[in-house]
Amino acid sequence: MQIVTFKPNYSQAFYDLNMEWLETFFYVEAYDREVLSNPMKYIIEPGGHIFFAVEDDIVLGTVALLKRSETSFELTKMAVRPDARGKQIGQKLLHYCIDFAHDNDFECLFLYSHRTLENAIYIYKKYGFVEIPLEQPNPYERSNIKMEYPLS
């Protein structure tokens, strides 16, 4: 398995993996559908990044770093194929993003999640993310926790 950067031919995998995850665990917000339908416009062109875990030309997982300011990025849109879950692909993508943040001198790396995703919260904490106050209004209807990775 290798982690690769966004290529237009991976756009459908990005959409499909995230839609499956959202429909399985939550629901799809209008914002999600808009971003997932056009990752170039909403993530790549404004200076963000999308990474894919690929094995034998099959996309197993994906994650995005959404640019929120010059040095602040939101870790978002992480999804793994159902038949690839439990193989630490999400952890590998998370580790890759943390290393990428360090290598590119990000000042802030944060994420939004939901407390019912206990395994995900556990993994975020394991990798060093800490809970911070969730601003109001909250940008996502389904999130009830915000976490940040201390980069300095």
C-alpha positions as CSV (number, residue, x, y, z in Angstrom):
1,M,0.0,0.0,0.0
2,Q,1.2,3.5,-0.8
3,I,-0.2,7.0,0.0
4,V,-0.5,9.2,-3.1
5,T,-1.7,12.7,-3.7
6,F,-4.8,13.8,-5.6
7,K,-5.2,13.0,-9.2
8,P,-8.4,13.8,-11.1
9,N,-9.1,10.2,-11.9
10,Y,-9.4,9.6,-8.1
11,S,-12.3,12.1,-7.8
12,Q,-15.0,9.4,-8.0
13,A,-13.3,7.3,-5.4
14,F,-13.1,10.3,-3.1
15,Y,-16.8,10.9,-3.6
16,D,-17.9,7.2,-3.3
17,L,-15.8,6.4,-0.2
18,N,-17.0,9.5,1.7
19,M,-20.7,9.1,0.7
20,E,-20.6,5.5,1.8
21,W,-19.1,6.5,5.2
22,L,-21.5,9.3,5.7
23,E,-24.6,7.3,4.8
24,T,-23.4,4.4,7.0
25,F,-22.6,6.4,10.1
26,F,-24.6,9.7,9.8
27,Y,-26.2,11.4,6.9
28,V,-25.1,13.6,4.0
29,E,-25.3,17.3,4.5
30,A,-25.7,19.6,1.5
31,Y,-22.2,21.0,2.2
32,D,-20.8,17.5,2.0
33,R,-22.4,16.7,-1.3
34,E,-21.1,20.0,-2.8
35,V,-17.5,19.5,-1.6
36,L,-17.4,15.8,-2.5
37,S,-18.8,16.5,-6.0
38,N,-16.1,19.0,-6.8
39,P,-12.9,18.4,-4.7
40,M,-10.8,20.4,-7.2
41,K,-12.9,23.6,-6.6
42,Y,-13.4,23.2,-2.8
43,I,-10.2,21.6,-1.6
44,I,-7.3,21.5,-4.1
45,E,-7.6,24.9,-5.8
46,P,-7.9,26.9,-2.5
47,G,-4.6,25.3,-1.4
48,G,-5.7,22.1,0.3
49,H,-4.6,18.5,-0.2
50,I,-6.2,15.1,-0.7
51,F,-4.4,11.9,-0.1
52,F,-5.3,8.3,-1.1
53,A,-4.2,4.9,0.3
54,V,-3.8,2.8,-2.9
55,E,-2.9,-0.8,-3.3
56,D,-2.8,-2.5,-6.7
57,D,-4.5,0.5,-8.3
58,I,-7.4,0.2,-5.9
59,V,-8.2,3.2,-3.6
60,L,-8.6,1.8,-0.1
61,G,-9.0,5.1,1.8
62,T,-8.8,8.8,1.5
63,V,-8.4,12.0,3.6
64,A,-8.3,15.7,2.9
65,L,-6.6,18.7,4.4
66,L,-8.9,21.6,3.9
67,K,-7.1,25.0,4.0
68,R,-8.7,27.3,6.5
69,S,-5.9,30.0,6.6
70,E,-2.3,30.2,5.3
71,T,-1.0,27.8,8.0
72,S,-4.2,26.3,9.4
73,F,-5.8,23.1,7.9
74,E,-8.8,21.0,8.8
75,L,-8.3,17.2,8.6
76,T,-11.5,16.1,7.0
77,K,-13.2,13.7,4.7
78,M,-11.4,10.6,5.9
79,A,-13.0,7.4,4.7
80,V,-11.9,3.8,4.2
81,R,-13.5,1.1,2.1
82,P,-15.7,-1.2,4.2
83,D,-13.7,-4.3,3.2
84,A,-10.5,-2.5,4.1
85,R,-11.5,-1.3,7.6
86,G,-9.6,-2.8,10.5
87,K,-6.3,-2.8,8.6
88,Q,-5.0,0.5,10.1
89,I,-5.4,2.4,6.8
90,G,-7.1,5.3,8.6
91,Q,-4.2,5.4,11.0
92,K,-1.6,5.4,8.2
93,L,-3.5,8.3,6.5
94,L,-3.7,10.2,9.8
95,H,0.1,9.6,10.4
96,Y,0.8,10.8,6.9
97,C,-1.2,14.0,7.4
98,I,0.6,14.7,10.7
99,D,4.0,14.3,9.1
100,F,2.8,16.4,6.1
101,A,1.7,19.2,8.5
102,H,5.1,19.1,10.2
103,D,7.0,19.1,6.9
104,N,5.0,22.0,5.6
105,D,5.2,24.1,8.7
106,F,1.5,24.2,9.4
107,E,0.7,26.1,12.6
108,C,-2.7,24.4,13.2
109,L,-4.1,21.0,12.3
110,F,-7.6,20.3,13.6
111,L,-10.7,18.2,13.0
112,Y,-14.3,17.9,13.8
113,S,-15.9,14.6,14.8
114,H,-18.7,13.0,16.8
115,R,-18.4,11.4,20.2
116,T,-20.2,8.3,19.1
117,L,-17.2,7.5,17.0
118,E,-15.3,6.2,20.0
119,N,-12.7,4.3,18.1
120,A,-11.9,7.3,15.9
121,I,-11.7,9.6,19.0
122,Y,-9.4,7.1,20.7
123,I,-7.1,7.0,17.7
124,Y,-7.0,10.8,17.4
125,K,-6.0,11.0,21.1
126,K,-3.4,8.2,20.6
127,Y,-1.8,10.3,17.9
128,G,-1.7,13.4,20.1
129,F,-4.9,15.3,19.2
130,V,-6.5,17.1,22.1
131,E,-10.0,18.3,22.6
132,I,-10.5,22.1,22.2
133,P,-13.7,24.1,22.5
134,L,-16.2,23.7,19.7
135,E,-17.1,27.1,18.3
136,Q,-20.7,28.2,17.8
137,P,-22.1,28.1,15.3
138,N,-20.6,24.8,14.6
139,P,-19.8,24.4,10.9
140,Y,-21.1,20.8,10.8
141,E,-24.5,19.7,12.0
142,R,-23.3,16.3,12.9
143,S,-20.1,17.2,14.9
144,N,-20.0,17.6,18.6
145,I,-16.3,17.6,19.3
146,K,-13.3,19.5,17.9
147,M,-9.7,18.4,18.3
148,E,-6.4,19.9,17.5
149,Y,-2.9,18.5,17.0
150,P,-0.2,20.5,18.8
151,L,2.3,21.3,16.1
152,S,4.6,23.6,18.1
